């Protein structure tokens, strides 16, 4: 029997499992079956809490997409992992350092929300991808951003009725092999609306790393950004040489998986 918590951050949902005392080896097929929203539990990603391999970290957080593939990082997931650690009393510290396969993230509690402090995402270049975008999209504003995982962020006039999955399919041969996620966004009166299509998970109600990527591009003169997705709001602010994300981490229920 494997105990888990079902959690979500702005509707981006996860099952979280404590692997500190016992190792769990999930096959891609097993994860995919559990992620099925009709025949399984249903989730965007599986999160495993493990012991760190980095001496500067308190825990190692592993992410797996709903199709069973691994993911380098998930910022909505990292908040849920931090909340799980505190609720399960796995750490007495108010500030914890969570190692992922791409970087270590500092987390702390902010009343009912969780703060995550990350390195400021940075823009990278990919000439082959830029050529593909020009072939399929008439837009002058797009950026490829590294936020621990990669996000192609495209600024458009309207996000609500845009056929995001169709665009993903057009770009998929180029971006899926490079593990690049796709986001479209619109900025209006200082607020940013975003939709994200993630490799291995499809379109999600929210994506923390996509939101952080867009926030890093569109920070206002005060170094702040509010990002709205279908799942809710995330706040970002530049904090020294870092980017601080503030958002919810909600526990939905506990359950047991029969092995």
Buried (B, 14 or more C-beta within 10 A) or exposed (E): EBEBBBBBBBBBBBBBBBBBEEEBEBEEEBBBBBBEEEEBBBBBBBBBBBEBEEEEBBBBBBBBBBEBBBBBBBBBBBBBBBBBBBEEEBBEEEEBBBBBBBBBBBBBBEEEBBBBBBBBBEEEEBEEBBEBBEEBBEEEEBBBBBBBBBBBBBBBEEBEEBEBEEBBEBBBEBBBEEBBBBBBBBBEEEEBBBBBBBBBBBBBBBBBBBBBBBBBBBBEEEEBBBBBBBBBBBBBBBEEEBBBBBBBBBBEEEEEBEE
